[in-house]
Every structure is written in structure tokens, then in C-alpha cells.
Amino acid sequence: MVDGTSREGPWGLLRDAGVSFHRRKASRDPDYAAKKARVEHLSAIAGGEVIPDDGRFCSVR
């Protein structure tokens, strides 16, 4: 723990390093939910969290 550090100190360091934070806007794509679910599913397969079977369903490892 460090004494004397302000709340803004870490934010200033991040800002100086070129890091910024933006609020995400909602997608207008009507297929967004399905696309997001597909990407999350593929990510889970790549991460070894699920085992793909016939291409339609998967089981949790």
C-alpha cells in the first residue's frame, strides 16, 4: 500500500501511456446476439472449455 496516492494518479498514468476507456454503444445489427453467441462458442472451443461433436451441439468438458 502506498500513502499519498490520489485517485486520479493511476488514471493519469494510463492516460499518459495512451490507454483510454470508452463506453460501448449498442449494436444496431439485428443478428448481433446470434453472432456474439457464435463467437463466444468458438472461443470456448478454442480455449478447451467445450468439446465440439457433430457441429451442431457441444458438451461441456
MODELLER restraints for C-alpha pairs under 7 A, 6 or more apart:
rsr = mdl.restraints
at = mdl.atoms
rsr.add(forms.Gaussian(group=physical.xy_distance, feature=features.Distance(at['CA:44:A'], at['CA:50:A']), mean=5.91, stdev=0.5))
rsr.add(forms.Gaussian(group=physical.xy_distance, feature=features.Distance(at['CA:45:A'], at['CA:51:A']), mean=6.21, stdev=0.5))
rsr.add(forms.Gaussian(group=physical.xy_distance, feature=features.Distance(at['CA:45:A'], at['CA:52:A']), mean=6.83, stdev=0.5))
rsr.add(forms.Gaussian(group=physical.xy_distance, feature=features.Distance(at['CA:49:A'], at['CA:60:A']), mean=6.56, stdev=0.5))
rsr.add(forms.Gaussian(group=physical.xy_distance, feature=features.Distance(at['CA:49:A'], at['CA:61:A']), mean=5.89, stdev=0.5))
rsr.add(forms.Gaussian(group=physical.xy_distance, feature=features.Distance(at['CA:50:A'], at['CA:58:A']), mean=6.40, stdev=0.5))
rsr.add(forms.Gaussian(group=physical.xy_distance, feature=features.Distance(at['CA:50:A'], at['CA:59:A']), mean=5.79, stdev=0.5))
rsr.add(forms.Gaussian(group=physical.xy_distance, feature=features.Distance(at['CA:50:A'], at['CA:60:A']), mean=4.63, stdev=0.5))
rsr.add(forms.Gaussian(group=physical.xy_distance, feature=features.Distance(at['CA:50:A'], at['CA:61:A']), mean=5.14, stdev=0.5))
rsr.add(forms.Gaussian(group=physical.xy_distance, feature=features.Distance(at['CA:51:A'], at['CA:58:A']), mean=5.72, stdev=0.5))
rsr.add(forms.Gaussian(group=physical.xy_distance, feature=features.Distance(at['CA:51:A'], at['CA:59:A']), mean=5.68, stdev=0.5))
rsr.add(forms.Gaussian(group=physical.xy_distance, feature=features.Distance(at['CA:51:A'], at['CA:60:A']), mean=6.50, stdev=0.5))
rsr.add(forms.Gaussian(group=physical.xy_distance, feature=features.Distance(at['CA:51:A'], at['CA:61:A']), mean=6.26, stdev=0.5))
rsr.add(forms.Gaussian(group=physical.xy_distance, feature=features.Distance(at['CA:52:A'], at['CA:58:A']), mean=4.62, stdev=0.5))
rsr.add(forms.Gaussian(group=physical.xy_distance, feature=features.Distance(at['CA:52:A'], at['CA:59:A']), mean=6.85, stdev=0.5))
